[in-house]
Amino acid sequence: MTNFELIVLIVNQGFSEQAMSVARDCGARGGTVLNARGTARGDAETMFNITITPEKEMIWIIASSSIKDKMLHAFYEKCGLDTAGQGIAFTLPVDDVVGVGGKKAPQKEVKPTEETKKD
């Protein structure tokens, strides 16, 4: 098990630099920006009192679990739904990682299965 999380930020097009600035201020070293297109239903604008902008940017950041909460709170304040970036964020656990901070994937113990026991 690693101490890393995948932090995914989704913002309106043109706000990825602002989101990355927030992430860097919290200790992230970098991220990957992907162009995306939102598919929210029209009634979402009324329900959430927001304007839906279909062109989005997704920022994927592998970061230490220790900065996850700080980053999410800062992102919410500076790029959240109540801002022009109308951002949302979520995290996913990362089981293994290579190439981040010189870390290498941990060796996993391979447990024999019934099929390998027969060999």
MOPAC internal coordinates of N, CA, C and O (Angstrom, degrees):
PM7 1SCF
backbone

  N    0.0000 0     0.00 0     0.00 0    0    0    0
  C    1.4582 1     0.00 0     0.00 0    1    0    0
  C    1.5255 1   108.71 1     0.00 0    2    1    0
  O    1.2310 1   120.67 1   -44.63 1    3    2    1
  N    1.3194 1   116.33 1   135.37 1    3    2    1
  C    1.4544 1   120.55 1   179.60 1    5    3    2
  C    1.5155 1   109.76 1  -100.24 1    6    5    3
  O    1.2310 1   121.59 1    -6.36 1    7    6    5
  N    1.2947 1   114.56 1   173.64 1    7    6    5
  C    1.4630 1   120.35 1   176.73 1    9    7    6
  C    1.5150 1   110.29 1  -108.43 1   10    9    7
  O    1.2310 1   120.95 1  -138.86 1   11   10    9
  N    1.3355 1   115.78 1    41.14 1   11   10    9
  C    1.4557 1   120.95 1  -178.74 1   13   11   10
  C    1.5183 1   110.73 1  -122.39 1   14   13   11
  O    1.2310 1   121.54 1   -24.20 1   15   14   13
  N    1.3273 1   114.65 1   155.80 1   15   14   13
  C    1.4615 1   122.90 1   176.57 1   17   15   14
  C    1.5284 1   108.12 1  -130.85 1   18   17   15
  O    1.2310 1   120.75 1   -30.01 1   19   18   17
  N    1.3283 1   116.17 1   149.99 1   19   18   17
  C    1.4526 1   120.77 1   168.05 1   21   19   18
  C    1.5214 1   105.56 1   -93.87 1   22   21   19
  O    1.2310 1   120.80 1   -62.78 1   23   22   21
  N    1.3102 1   116.07 1   117.22 1   23   22   21
  C    1.4587 1   121.75 1   178.78 1   25   23   22
  C    1.5210 1   106.50 1  -103.88 1   26   25   23
  O    1.2310 1   120.63 1   -58.50 1   27   26   25
  N    1.3194 1   116.40 1   121.50 1   27   26   25
  C    1.4615 1   121.74 1  -178.51 1   29   27   26
  C    1.5203 1   108.13 1  -110.91 1   30   29   27
  O    1.2310 1   121.25 1   -58.24 1   31   30   29
  N    1.3287 1   115.21 1   121.76 1   31   30   29
  C    1.4605 1   121.92 1   177.28 1   33   31   30
  C    1.5224 1   107.37 1  -112.67 1   34   33   31
  O    1.2310 1   119.94 1   -45.48 1   35   34   33
  N    1.3095 1   117.72 1   134.52 1   35   34   33
  C    1.4653 1   122.27 1   177.70 1   37   35   34
  C    1.5264 1   107.24 1  -123.61 1   38   37   35
  O    1.2310 1   121.06 1   -59.72 1   39   38   37
  N    1.3277 1   115.57 1   120.28 1   39   38   37
  C    1.4641 1   121.18 1  -177.74 1   41   39   38
  C    1.5178 1   110.02 1  -131.40 1   42   41   39
  O    1.2310 1   120.75 1   -16.81 1   43   42   41
  N    1.3332 1   116.16 1   163.19 1   43   42   41
  C    1.4585 1   120.64 1   173.07 1   45   43   42
  C    1.5287 1   108.85 1   -60.69 1   46   45   43
  O    1.2310 1   121.34 1   -28.55 1   47   46   45
  N    1.3185 1   115.04 1   151.45 1   47   46   45
  C    1.4568 1   120.46 1   179.92 1   49   47   46
  C    1.5326 1   110.15 1   -54.94 1   50   49   47
  O    1.2310 1   120.85 1   -44.39 1   51   50   49
  N    1.3267 1   115.97 1   135.61 1   51   50   49
  C    1.4495 1   121.24 1   179.47 1   53   51   50
  C    1.5206 1   114.57 1    96.91 1   54   53   51
  O    1.2310 1   119.85 1   177.15 1   55   54   53
  N    1.3259 1   117.89 1    -2.85 1   55   54   53
  C    1.4594 1   121.27 1  -176.92 1   57   55   54
  C    1.5279 1   113.44 1  -112.32 1   58   57   55
  O    1.2310 1   120.14 1  -172.09 1   59   58   57
  N    1.3280 1   117.33 1     7.91 1   59   58   57
  C    1.4688 1   118.91 1  -178.17 1   61   59   58
  C    1.5284 1   111.78 1   -67.71 1   62   61   59
  O    1.2310 1   119.71 1   144.39 1   63   62   61
  N    1.3222 1   118.16 1   -35.61 1   63   62   61
  C    1.4751 1   120.14 1   178.73 1   65   63   62
  C    1.5235 1   110.69 1   -64.06 1   66   65   63
  O    1.2310 1   120.41 1   138.98 1   67   66   65
  N    1.3354 1   116.82 1   -41.02 1   67   66   65
  C    1.4612 1   120.55 1   177.68 1   69   67   66
  C    1.5306 1   109.84 1   -63.20 1   70   69   67
  O    1.2310 1   120.36 1   135.88 1   71   70   69
  N    1.3407 1   116.93 1   -44.12 1   71   70   69
  C    1.4617 1   121.26 1   179.68 1   73   71   70
  C    1.5305 1   110.54 1   -63.33 1   74   73   71
  O    1.2310 1   120.04 1   138.12 1   75   74   73
  N    1.3351 1   117.53 1   -41.88 1   75   74   73
  C    1.4606 1   120.58 1   178.77 1   77   75   74
  C    1.5221 1   111.26 1   -67.10 1   78   77   75
  O    1.2310 1   119.89 1   146.08 1   79   78   77
  N    1.3257 1   117.82 1   -33.92 1   79   78   77
  C    1.4624 1   120.93 1   176.68 1   81   79   78
  C    1.5298 1   110.31 1   -62.21 1   82   81   79
  O    1.2310 1   120.84 1   136.84 1   83   82   81
  N    1.3272 1   116.00 1   -43.16 1   83   82   81
  C    1.4661 1   121.08 1   177.07 1   85   83   82
  C    1.5191 1   109.41 1   -61.51 1   86   85   83
  O    1.2310 1   120.34 1   134.24 1   87   86   85
  N    1.3294 1   116.96 1   -45.76 1   87   86   85
  C    1.4644 1   121.26 1  -179.04 1   89   87   86
  C    1.5309 1   111.17 1   -62.13 1   90   89   87
  O    1.2310 1   120.40 1   136.04 1   91   90   89
  N    1.3270 1   116.84 1   -43.96 1   91   90   89
  C    1.4713 1   120.28 1   179.48 1   93   91   90
  C    1.5313 1   111.00 1   -63.70 1   94   93   91
  O    1.2310 1   120.34 1   140.10 1   95   94   93
  N    1.3389 1   116.96 1   -39.90 1   95   94   93
  C    1.4662 1   120.37 1   177.79 1   97   95   94
  C    1.5251 1   111.58 1   -60.50 1   98   97   95
  O    1.2310 1   120.43 1   155.28 1   99   98   97
  N    1.3244 1   116.78 1   -24.72 1   99   98   97
  C    1.4609 1   121.99 1   179.99 1  101   99   98
  C    1.5287 1   112.36 1   -91.99 1  102  101   99
  O    1.2310 1   120.21 1   174.96 1  103  102  101
  N    1.3343 1   117.21 1    -5.04 1  103  102  101
  C    1.4588 1   120.03 1   177.07 1  105  103  102
  C    1.5098 1   116.10 1   115.11 1  106  105  103
  O    1.2310 1   119.48 1   178.47 1  107  106  105
  N    1.3289 1   118.60 1    -1.53 1  107  106  105
  C    1.4674 1   120.33 1   177.10 1  109  107  106
  C    1.5229 1   108.64 1   -70.02 1  110  109  107
  O    1.2310 1   120.83 1   -33.91 1  111  110  109
  N    1.3256 1   116.01 1   146.09 1  111  110  109
  C    1.4590 1   119.93 1  -178.00 1  113  111  110
  C    1.5202 1   112.20 1   -94.96 1  114  113  111
  O    1.2310 1   119.22 1   159.47 1  115  114  113
  N    1.3109 1   119.10 1   -20.53 1  115  114  113
  C    1.4553 1   122.37 1  -179.30 1  117  115  114
  C    1.5066 1   110.04 1   174.25 1  118  117  115
  O    1.2310 1   120.83 1     0.70 1  119  118  117
  N    1.3119 1   116.03 1  -179.30 1  119  118  117
  C    1.4579 1   120.92 1  -179.21 1  121  119  118
  C    1.5090 1   109.95 1  -162.90 1  122  121  119
  O    1.2310 1   121.03 1    -4.00 1  123  122  121
  N    1.3034 1   115.63 1   176.00 1  123  122  121
  C    1.4575 1   122.73 1   178.67 1  125  123  122
  C    1.5181 1   108.33 1  -118.61 1  126  125  123
  O    1.2310 1   120.57 1   -52.79 1  127  126  125
  N    1.3329 1   116.52 1   127.21 1  127  126  125
  C    1.4635 1   121.66 1  -179.07 1  129  127  126
  C    1.5257 1   108.62 1  -102.05 1  130  129  127
  O    1.2310 1   120.90 1   -51.53 1  131  130  129
  N    1.3200 1   115.88 1   128.47 1  131  130  129
  C    1.4579 1   122.79 1   178.04 1  133  131  130
  C    1.5232 1   108.52 1  -119.37 1  134  133  131
  O    1.2310 1   120.35 1   -43.05 1  135  134  133
  N    1.3113 1   116.93 1   136.95 1  135  134  133
  C    1.4591 1   120.18 1   173.40 1  137  135  134
  C    1.5238 1   108.30 1   -77.92 1  138  137  135
  O    1.2310 1   120.68 1   -40.98 1  139  138  137
  N    1.3178 1   116.31 1   139.02 1  139  138  137
  C    1.4576 1   120.98 1  -176.34 1  141  139  138
  C    1.5214 1   109.61 1  -143.51 1  142  141  139
  O    1.2310 1   121.24 1   -10.59 1  143  142  141
  N    1.3061 1   115.24 1   169.41 1  143  142  141
  C    1.4655 1   121.48 1   178.27 1  145  143  142
  C    1.5151 1   107.92 1  -133.13 1  146  145  143
  O    1.2310 1   120.67 1   -55.99 1  147  146  145
  N    1.3279 1   116.33 1   124.01 1  147  146  145
  C    1.4554 1   121.63 1   178.71 1  149  147  146
  C    1.5181 1   111.20 1   -76.82 1  150  149  147
  O    1.2310 1   120.61 1   -26.99 1  151  150  149
  N    1.3243 1   116.43 1   153.01 1  151  150  149
  C    1.4602 1   121.40 1  -178.63 1  153  151  150
  C    1.5224 1   111.82 1  -129.48 1  154  153  151
  O    1.2310 1   120.23 1  -149.54 1  155  154  153
  N    1.3390 1   117.17 1    30.46 1  155  154  153
  C    1.4646 1   120.11 1  -178.48 1  157  155  154
  C    1.5244 1   111.02 1   -62.75 1  158  157  155
  O    1.2310 1   121.15 1   -32.80 1  159  158  157
  N    1.3313 1   115.41 1   147.20 1  159  158  157
  C    1.4660 1   120.51 1   176.38 1  161  159  158
  C    1.5124 1   109.92 1   -69.62 1  162  161  159
  O    1.2310 1   120.59 1   -26.35 1  163  162  161
  N    1.3080 1   116.48 1   153.65 1  163  162  161
  C    1.4583 1   122.41 1  -179.13 1  165  163  162
  C    1.5115 1   113.75 1   -58.61 1  166  165  163
  O    1.2310 1   119.92 1   146.01 1  167  166  165
  N    1.3408 1   117.75 1   -33.99 1  167  166  165
  C    1.4584 1   119.35 1  -178.22 1  169  167  166
  C    1.5254 1   112.41 1   -72.73 1  170  169  167
  O    1.2310 1   119.73 1   170.88 1  171  170  169
  N    1.3316 1   118.11 1    -9.12 1  171  170  169
  C    1.4610 1   120.92 1   177.16 1  173  171  170
  C    1.5242 1   110.44 1   -65.09 1  174  173  171
  O    1.2310 1   120.04 1   147.22 1  175  174  173
  N    1.3242 1   117.54 1   -32.78 1  175  174  173
  C    1.4626 1   120.92 1   178.51 1  177  175  174
  C    1.5166 1   110.97 1   -61.00 1  178  177  175
  O    1.2310 1   120.74 1   135.75 1  179  178  177
  N    1.3153 1   116.20 1   -44.25 1  179  178  177
  C    1.4552 1   121.02 1   179.73 1  181  179  178
  C    1.5263 1   110.77 1   -70.96 1  182  181  179
  O    1.2310 1   120.86 1   135.93 1  183  182  181
  N    1.3179 1   115.96 1   -44.07 1  183  182  181
  C    1.4644 1   121.37 1  -176.05 1  185  183  182
  C    1.5310 1   111.55 1   -62.57 1  186  185  183
  O    1.2310 1   120.29 1   136.03 1  187  186  185
  N    1.3292 1   117.06 1   -43.97 1  187  186  185
  C    1.4576 1   121.01 1  -176.13 1  189  187  186
  C    1.5228 1   113.41 1  -101.58 1  190  189  187
  O    1.2310 1   120.35 1  -178.55 1  191  190  189
  N    1.3385 1   116.94 1     1.45 1  191  190  189
  C    1.4628 1   122.81 1   179.35 1  193  191  190
  C    1.5395 1   111.34 1    55.32 1  194  193  191
  O    1.2310 1   121.05 1  -132.65 1  195  194  193
  N    1.3391 1   115.61 1    47.35 1  195  194  193
  C    1.4606 1   121.85 1   178.75 1  197  195  194
  C    1.5195 1   108.91 1  -132.96 1  198  197  195
  O    1.2310 1   120.67 1   -16.36 1  199  198  197
  N    1.3122 1   116.32 1   163.64 1  199  198  197
  C    1.4501 1   122.05 1   173.52 1  201  199  198
  C    1.5173 1   108.10 1   -98.89 1  202  201  199
  O    1.2310 1   120.05 1   -54.06 1  203  202  201
  N    1.3160 1   117.52 1   125.94 1  203  202  201
  C    1.4582 1   121.27 1  -179.63 1  205  203  202
  C    1.5244 1   109.48 1   -83.23 1  206  205  203
  O    1.2310 1   120.75 1   -58.37 1  207  206  205
  N    1.3046 1   116.18 1   121.63 1  207  206  205
  C    1.4551 1   123.02 1   173.26 1  209  207  206
  C    1.5206 1   106.21 1  -108.58 1  210  209  207
  O    1.2310 1   119.36 1   -66.48 1  211  210  209
  N    1.3282 1   118.82 1   113.52 1  211  210  209
  C    1.4595 1   119.69 1  -172.63 1  213  211  210
  C    1.5307 1   114.68 1   -67.82 1  214  213  211
  O    1.2310 1   119.69 1   148.69 1  215  214  213
  N    1.3399 1   118.21 1   -31.31 1  215  214  213
  C    1.4683 1   119.52 1  -178.70 1  217  215  214
  C    1.5261 1   109.24 1   -79.12 1  218  217  215
  O    1.2310 1   121.08 1   -57.84 1  219  218  217
  N    1.3243 1   115.53 1   122.16 1  219  218  217
  C    1.4621 1   121.99 1  -175.36 1  221  219  218
  C    1.5176 1   110.74 1  -125.33 1  222  221  219
  O    1.2310 1   121.38 1   -13.17 1  223  222  221
  N    1.3087 1   114.97 1   166.83 1  223  222  221
  C    1.4550 1   122.83 1   169.49 1  225  223  222
  C    1.5190 1   107.08 1  -128.57 1  226  225  223
  O    1.2310 1   121.15 1   -48.39 1  227  226  225
  N    1.3108 1   115.41 1   131.61 1  227  226  225
  C    1.4602 1   121.55 1   176.88 1  229  227  226
  C    1.5226 1   107.26 1  -106.19 1  230  229  227
  O    1.2310 1   120.78 1   -46.97 1  231  230  229
  N    1.3141 1   116.12 1   133.03 1  231  230  229
  C    1.4553 1   121.37 1   177.61 1  233  231  230
  C    1.5194 1   107.26 1  -115.82 1  234  233  231
  O    1.2310 1   121.28 1   -58.55 1  235  234  233
  N    1.3257 1   115.15 1   121.45 1  235  234  233
  C    1.4609 1   121.25 1   177.38 1  237  235  234
  C    1.5142 1   107.95 1  -104.39 1  238  237  235
  O    1.2310 1   120.86 1   -54.72 1  239  238  237
  N    1.3179 1   115.96 1   125.28 1  239  238  237
  C    1.4615 1   121.72 1  -178.60 1  241  239  238
  C    1.5199 1   109.12 1  -129.25 1  242  241  239
  O    1.2310 1   120.58 1   -54.96 1  243  242  241
  N    1.3162 1   116.49 1   125.04 1  243  242  241
  C    1.4701 1   120.66 1   170.72 1  245  243  242
  C    1.5224 1   104.84 1   -93.32 1  246  245  243
  O    1.2310 1   120.61 1   -62.02 1  247  246  245
  N    1.3123 1   116.44 1   117.98 1  247  246  245
  C    1.4602 1   120.48 1  -175.61 1  249  247  246
  C    1.5197 1   110.35 1  -138.34 1  250  249  247
  O    1.2310 1   121.54 1   -19.94 1  251  250  249
  N    1.2952 1   114.66 1   160.06 1  251  250  249
  C    1.4567 1   121.17 1   176.88 1  253  251  250
  C    1.5271 1   109.84 1   -60.81 1  254  253  251
  O    1.2310 1   120.78 1   -40.81 1  255  254  253
  N    1.3122 1   116.12 1   139.19 1  255  254  253
  C    1.4713 1   120.75 1   178.05 1  257  255  254
  C    1.5232 1   111.30 1   -58.17 1  258  257  255
  O    1.2310 1   120.44 1   153.43 1  259  258  257
  N    1.3294 1   116.77 1   -26.57 1  259  258  257
  C    1.4615 1   120.53 1  -176.76 1  261  259  258
  C    1.5267 1   113.50 1   -67.67 1  262  261  259
  O    1.2310 1   119.57 1   159.62 1  263  262  261
  N    1.3471 1   118.43 1   -20.38 1  263  262  261
  C    1.4688 1   119.90 1   179.96 1  265  263  262
  C    1.5286 1   112.75 1  -106.52 1  266  265  263
  O    1.2310 1   120.29 1  -179.46 1  267  266  265
  N    1.3190 1   117.06 1     0.54 1  267  266  265
  C    1.4663 1   120.98 1  -175.63 1  269  267  266
  C    1.5273 1   112.37 1   -56.74 1  270  269  267
  O    1.2310 1   119.66 1   126.30 1  271  270  269
  N    1.3117 1   118.25 1   -53.70 1  271  270  269
  C    1.4740 1   120.72 1  -176.59 1  273  271  270
  C    1.5217 1   111.66 1   -62.43 1  274  273  271
  O    1.2310 1   120.53 1   136.50 1  275  274  273
  N    1.3339 1   116.60 1   -43.50 1  275  274  273
  C    1.4644 1   120.84 1   178.58 1  277  275  274
  C    1.5250 1   110.22 1   -58.96 1  278  277  275
  O    1.2310 1   120.58 1   136.75 1  279  278  277
  N    1.3448 1   116.49 1   -43.25 1  279  278  277
  C    1.4590 1   120.73 1  -178.40 1  281  279  278
  C    1.5288 1   111.19 1   -66.62 1  282  281  279
  O    1.2310 1   119.81 1   135.85 1  283  282  281
  N    1.3249 1   117.96 1   -44.15 1  283  282  281
  C    1.4583 1   120.78 1  -179.78 1  285  283  282
  C    1.5285 1   111.52 1   -62.27 1  286  285  283
  O    1.2310 1   120.26 1   137.64 1  287  286  285
  N    1.3322 1   117.11 1   -42.36 1  287  286  285
  C    1.4647 1   120.05 1   179.65 1  289  287  286
  C    1.5247 1   111.21 1   -65.76 1  290  289  287
  O    1.2310 1   120.37 1   136.36 1  291  290  289
  N    1.3295 1   116.90 1   -43.64 1  291  290  289
  C    1.4723 1   120.38 1   179.70 1  293  291  290
  C    1.5236 1   110.24 1   -65.68 1  294  293  291
  O    1.2310 1   120.40 1   139.07 1  295  294  293
  N    1.3260 1   116.84 1   -40.93 1  295  294  293
  C    1.4619 1   120.59 1   178.93 1  297  295  294
  C    1.5317 1   110.15 1   -61.88 1  298  297  295
  O    1.2310 1   120.34 1   135.01 1  299  298  297
  N    1.3236 1   116.95 1   -44.99 1  299  298  297
  C    1.4621 1   121.22 1   179.50 1  301  299  298
  C    1.5358 1   110.90 1   -57.73 1  302  301  299
  O    1.2310 1   120.49 1   135.90 1  303  302  301
  N    1.3347 1   116.67 1   -44.10 1  303  302  301
  C    1.4603 1   120.66 1  -178.51 1  305  303  302
  C    1.5278 1   112.71 1   -67.87 1  306  305  303
  O    1.2310 1   120.09 1   139.19 1  307  306  305
  N    1.3315 1   117.43 1   -40.81 1  307  306  305
  C    1.4705 1   120.82 1  -171.79 1  309  307  306
  C    1.5222 1   113.89 1   -97.33 1  310  309  307
  O    1.2310 1   119.64 1   155.94 1  311  310  309
  N    1.3408 1   118.30 1   -24.06 1  311  310  309
  C    1.4721 1   120.65 1  -174.21 1  313  311  310
  C    1.5210 1   113.27 1  -135.94 1  314  313  311
  O    1.2310 1   119.61 1  -169.04 1  315  314  313
  N    1.3203 1   118.35 1    10.96 1  315  314  313
  C    1.4608 1   121.67 1  -174.04 1  317  315  314
  C    1.5248 1   114.02 1   -72.54 1  318  317  315
  O    1.2310 1   120.78 1     7.75 1  319  318  317
  N    1.3093 1   116.12 1  -172.25 1  319  318  317
  C    1.4649 1   122.15 1  -175.74 1  321  319  318
  C    1.5228 1   113.69 1   -59.09 1  322  321  319
  O    1.2310 1   120.01 1   153.86 1  323  322  321
  N    1.3350 1   117.58 1   -26.14 1  323  322  321
  C    1.4622 1   120.50 1  -179.32 1  325  323  322
  C    1.5273 1   112.94 1   -86.18 1  326  325  323
  O    1.2310 1   120.11 1  -169.55 1  327  326  325
  N    1.3283 1   117.39 1    10.45 1  327  326  325
  C    1.4669 1   121.93 1   179.33 1  329  327  326
  C    1.5267 1   109.14 1  -116.46 1  330  329  327
  O    1.2310 1   120.59 1    -6.57 1  331  330  329
  N    1.3205 1   116.49 1   173.43 1  331  330  329
  C    1.4718 1   120.57 1   178.60 1  333  331  330
  C    1.5251 1   111.83 1   -64.32 1  334  333  331
  O    1.2310 1   120.09 1   151.38 1  335  334  333
  N    1.3167 1   117.43 1   -28.62 1  335  334  333
  C    1.4681 1   120.63 1   178.83 1  337  335  334
  C    1.5152 1   113.36 1   -72.37 1  338  337  335
  O    1.2310 1   120.13 1   160.40 1  339  338  337
  N    1.3276 1   117.35 1   -19.60 1  339  338  337
  C    1.4686 1   124.89 1   179.23 1  341  339  338
  C    1.5286 1   111.78 1    43.77 1  342  341  339
  O    1.2310 1   121.03 1  -130.81 1  343  342  341
  N    1.3361 1   115.64 1    49.19 1  343  342  341
  C    1.4518 1   120.33 1  -174.57 1  345  343  342
  C    1.5103 1   115.48 1   -84.06 1  346  345  343
  O    1.2310 1   122.25 1   -28.16 1  347  346  345
  N    1.3118 1   113.29 1   151.84 1  347  346  345
  C    1.4551 1   121.68 1   169.36 1  349  347  346
  C    1.5188 1   106.72 1  -127.19 1  350  349  347
  O    1.2310 1   120.64 1   -21.09 1  351  350  349
  N    1.3151 1   116.38 1   158.91 1  351  350  349
  C    1.4611 1   120.64 1  -178.88 1  353  351  350
  C    1.5199 1   109.23 1  -145.53 1  354  353  351
  O    1.2310 1   121.45 1   -29.06 1  355  354  353
  N    1.3250 1   114.82 1   150.94 1  355  354  353
  C    1.4625 1   120.66 1   172.53 1  357  355  354
  C    1.5167 1   108.03 1  -152.83 1  358  357  355
  O    1.2310 1   120.81 1   -15.60 1  359  358  357
  N    1.3138 1   116.05 1   164.40 1  359  358  357
  C    1.4594 1   120.71 1  -179.53 1  361  359  358
  C    1.5194 1   110.13 1  -125.14 1  362  361  359
  O    1.2310 1   121.85 1   -24.51 1  363  362  361
  N    1.3120 1   114.05 1   155.49 1  363  362  361
  C    1.4583 1   122.08 1   175.57 1  365  363  362
  C    1.5184 1   107.89 1  -133.06 1  366  365  363
  O    1.2310 1   120.12 1   -37.47 1  367  366  365
  N    1.3294 1   117.38 1   142.53 1  367  366  365
  C    1.4630 1   118.47 1   177.71 1  369  367  366
  C    1.5250 1   110.73 1   -69.32 1  370  369  367
  O    1.2310 1   120.89 1   -31.54 1  371  370  369
  N    1.3153 1   115.90 1   148.46 1  371  370  369
  C    1.4552 1   122.41 1   177.30 1  373  371  370
  C    1.5274 1   107.14 1  -114.25 1  374  373  371
  O    1.2310 1   120.56 1   -58.33 1  375  374  373
  N    1.3257 1   116.54 1   121.67 1  375  374  373
  C    1.4612 1   120.30 1  -179.30 1  377  375  374
  C    1.5231 1   112.21 1   -77.69 1  378  377  375
  O    1.2310 1   120.35 1   134.06 1  379  378  377
  N    1.3080 1   116.94 1   -45.94 1  379  378  377
  C    1.4540 1   121.92 1  -178.65 1  381  379  378
  C    1.5155 1   109.12 1  -137.99 1  382  381  379
  O    1.2310 1   120.80 1   -26.78 1  383  382  381
  N    1.3301 1   116.07 1   153.22 1  383  382  381
  C    1.4579 1   120.51 1   178.16 1  385  383  382
  C    1.5292 1   109.05 1  -149.95 1  386  385  383
  O    1.2310 1   121.15 1   -36.23 1  387  386  385
  N    1.3079 1   115.40 1   143.77 1  387  386  385
  C    1.4673 1   121.28 1   172.37 1  389  387  386
  C    1.5212 1   107.45 1  -129.90 1  390  389  387
  O    1.2310 1   120.89 1   -28.98 1  391  390  389
  N    1.3270 1   115.91 1   151.02 1  391  390  389
  C    1.4509 1   120.26 1   174.49 1  393  391  390
  C    1.5073 1   115.71 1    81.34 1  394  393  391
  O    1.2310 1   119.08 1  -172.72 1  395  394  393
  N    1.3050 1   119.35 1     7.28 1  395  394  393
  C    1.4597 1   121.88 1   178.18 1  397  395  394
  C    1.5215 1   107.44 1  -110.83 1  398  397  395
  O    1.2310 1   120.99 1   -65.52 1  399  398  397
  N    1.3216 1   115.72 1   114.48 1  399  398  397
  C    1.4644 1   119.76 1   178.41 1  401  399  398
  C    1.5139 1   113.35 1    61.62 1  402  401  399
  O    1.2310 1   120.41 1  -150.85 1  403  402  401
  N    1.3336 1   116.82 1    29.15 1  403  402  401
  C    1.4553 1   120.11 1   179.42 1  405  403  402
  C    1.5089 1   113.99 1    75.14 1  406  405  403
  O    1.2310 1   120.45 1  -171.95 1  407  406  405
  N    1.3080 1   116.75 1     8.05 1  407  406  405
  C    1.4646 1   120.77 1  -179.03 1  409  407  406
  C    1.5201 1   110.01 1   -75.68 1  410  409  407
  O    1.2310 1   121.23 1   -32.25 1  411  410  409
  N    1.2963 1   115.25 1   147.75 1  411  410  409
  C    1.4582 1   121.11 1   173.90 1  413  411  410
  C    1.5188 1   107.85 1  -118.86 1  414  413  411
  O    1.2310 1   121.18 1   -25.70 1  415  414  413
  N    1.3059 1   115.35 1   154.30 1  415  414  413
  C    1.4659 1   119.99 1   179.34 1  417  415  414
  C    1.5212 1   109.09 1   -61.50 1  418  417  415
  O    1.2310 1   120.08 1   -45.82 1  419  418  417
  N    1.3211 1   117.44 1   134.18 1  419  418  417
  C    1.4605 1   119.43 1   177.74 1  421  419  418
  C    1.5230 1   110.43 1   -67.81 1  422  421  419
  O    1.2310 1   121.29 1   -32.18 1  423  422  421
  N    1.3130 1   115.13 1   147.82 1  423  422  421
  C    1.4586 1   120.18 1   175.49 1  425  423  422
  C    1.5199 1   108.30 1   -70.70 1  426  425  423
  O    1.2310 1   121.00 1   -52.08 1  427  426  425
  N    1.3122 1   115.69 1   127.92 1  427  426  425
  C    1.4600 1   119.60 1   178.26 1  429  427  426
  C    1.5126 1   108.94 1   -96.24 1  430  429  427
  O    1.2310 1   121.63 1   -41.27 1  431  430  429
  N    1.3029 1   114.49 1   138.73 1  431  430  429
  C    1.4516 1   119.70 1   176.55 1  433  431  430
  C    1.5255 1   108.44 1   -73.95 1  434  433  431
  O    1.2310 1   120.87 1   -53.35 1  435  434  433
  N    1.3161 1   115.93 1   126.65 1  435  434  433
  C    1.4541 1   120.89 1   179.59 1  437  435  434
  C    1.5262 1   107.48 1   -93.89 1  438  437  435
  O    1.2310 1   121.41 1   -63.07 1  439  438  437
  N    1.3125 1   114.91 1   116.93 1  439  438  437
  C    1.4603 1   120.34 1  -179.99 1  441  439  438
  C    1.5209 1   108.63 1   -92.93 1  442  441  439
  O    1.2310 1   120.50 1   -46.36 1  443  442  441
  N    1.3091 1   116.64 1   133.64 1  443  442  441
  C    1.4747 1   118.46 1  -179.88 1  445  443  442
  C    1.5207 1   111.23 1   -66.11 1  446  445  443
  O    1.2310 1   121.97 1   -38.49 1  447  446  445
  N    1.3280 1   113.84 1   141.51 1  447  446  445
  C    1.4647 1   120.34 1   175.56 1  449  447  446
  C    1.5158 1   107.42 1   -99.82 1  450  449  447
  O    1.2310 1   120.39 1    -5.60 1  451  450  449
  N    1.3019 1   116.87 1   174.40 1  451  450  449
  C    1.4658 1   120.82 1   178.46 1  453  451  450
  C    1.5232 1   111.24 1   -59.27 1  454  453  451
  O    1.2310 1   120.92 1   142.02 1  455  454  453
  N    1.3327 1   115.84 1   -37.98 1  455  454  453
  C    1.4695 1   119.59 1  -179.32 1  457  455  454
  C    1.5121 1   111.88 1   -68.55 1  458  457  455
  O    1.2310 1   119.76 1   140.22 1  459  458  457
  N    1.3523 1   118.06 1   -39.78 1  459  458  457
  C    1.4657 1   119.83 1  -178.64 1  461  459  458
  C    1.5199 1   110.54 1   -75.66 1  462  461  459
  O    1.2310 1   119.77 1   155.39 1  463  462  461
  N    1.3137 1   118.04 1   -24.61 1  463  462  461
  C    1.4697 1   119.75 1   177.30 1  465  463  462
  C    1.5235 1   111.13 1   -67.50 1  466  465  463
  O    1.2310 1   120.07 1   151.92 1  467  466  465
  N    1.3476 1   117.46 1   -28.08 1  467  466  465
  C    1.4544 1   121.54 1  -178.40 1  469  467  466
  C    1.5159 1   111.83 1   -73.33 1  470  469  467
  O    1.2310 1   120.24 1   153.75 1  471  470  469
  N    1.3489 1   117.14 1   -26.25 1  471  470  469
  C    1.4712 1   120.90 1  -176.93 1  473  471  470
  C    1.4960 1   112.87 1   -73.00 1  474  473  471
  O    1.2310 1   120.10 1   180.00 1  475  474  473

